[in-house]
Amino acid sequence: MDGSVSASSDSAAGPPPYFRGNESSLVSALKTLLFFTILMVTLPIGLYFTSKAYIFEGSMKMSSSDSYFYAAIVAVLAVHVVLALFVYVAWNEGVPKGKGKHD
């Protein structure tokens, strides 16, 4: 016994093959993430400027400083809605869509 550890035949073959799982679910998850990323960037910014110009300054005739404040509230609410939708979609992504009880 020289103290060396002999390599088993499993480790000599190299690392185990990578288990990819279901690639369509990975693509679906990435599409969902990309959709909500784009929505998270565009929706609050778009709602901010739209509500400021057309709703608060245009229709309600608010001052510029007041319209900044209320438009920011609209944008923050939009961020919260997008986050809630993302959590809902992510939570239900892997749930089977069968009807009725599963016993």
PyMOL commands that set and color helices and strands:
alter all, ss='L'
color gray80, all
select helices_A, chain A and resi 9-12+23-59+64-91
alter helices_A, ss='H'
color red, helices_A
deselect
rebuild
show_as cartoon
